[in-house]
């Protein structure tokens, strides 16, 4: 008969491995979602710049911050870029960029 400590250790190892795997899966999904959202945000920024709604320096600033947010997997920074972009658009609605 197997010693009870070995059974408990085996059970704890199984629980820990399951938790680690679920953590990795959650992290991978979050990273993938962030990359998809960053790509979508980049495409929106590009369209706004091409249409003359953003100045080049505004586009460059937002693009740089977007790339940093994506590189660091920082969802808060991505939301800030999106919020700042919306604020810029709200100011220049109807006015083409110079």
N, C-alpha and C positions, 0 to 999 in steps of 0.2 A: 504494500500500500504506500502511496505517495505521501510524503510529509505535508501537513497543512500549510506550512510556510511557503513551500514551493508552489502549491496551488494558488495561494493568495498573491505571490509575486508574479506568477504567470498571468493571473487575472488583471493585476494592476498594469502590467506591461501591455497587455492587449488594450485596455482602456486608454492608456496614454498614446499608444500608436494610432488608435482610432481618432482621438482628439487631434493629434498632430496632422493626420491626413486631412481631416475636415478643415482644419485651420489653413492648410496649404491650398485646398480647393477654394475656400472662400477668398483668400488673398489673390489667387490667380483670376478668379471671376471678377473681383473688384478692379484689378489691374487692366483686364481686358475691357471692361466697361468704361474705365477712365480713358483708355486709348481711343476707343470708339467715339466717346464724347469729345475728346480733344480734336480728333480728325474732323468731326462735324463742325466744331467751333472754328477751326482753321478755314474750312471751306466757306463758312459764312463771312469770316473776316476778309477773305480774298474777294468774294463777290461785292462786299461793301466797298472795298478799296477800288476795285475795277469800275464801279459805278460812280466813283467820286465822292462817296460819303465819308471817307476817312482820308486824312492827310497821310503822307508817307511816314512821317515821324510817329504819328498815332498808330499806324499799322505796325511799324517796326517795334514799338514799345509793347503793344499787345501780343505780337507774335513771339517776341523774346520771353515774355512772362508766360505765355502759353507753353512754349517749349520747356521752360524750367519746371512748370507745374507737371507736365507729362513725364519729364525725366525723373522727377522726385516722387511720382505717384501721389501728388498732393491734390486731392479733390477740392479742398478749401481754396487753394490758389486758383484753380480752374474756375471755380464759381466767381471769384473776384474778377478775373479777366472777363467773364461773361457779363457781370454786372457793370463793370467799367465800360465795356463795349456798348451796352444798352444805354448807359448815361450819355455817351458821346453821340450816339444816334439820336437820342431825344433832343439834344441841343441843335443838331444840324438838319433836322427833318425839313426837307424842301430847299435846303441850301447846298449846292455842290461844293466840294472841297476846293480850296485854292491851289 
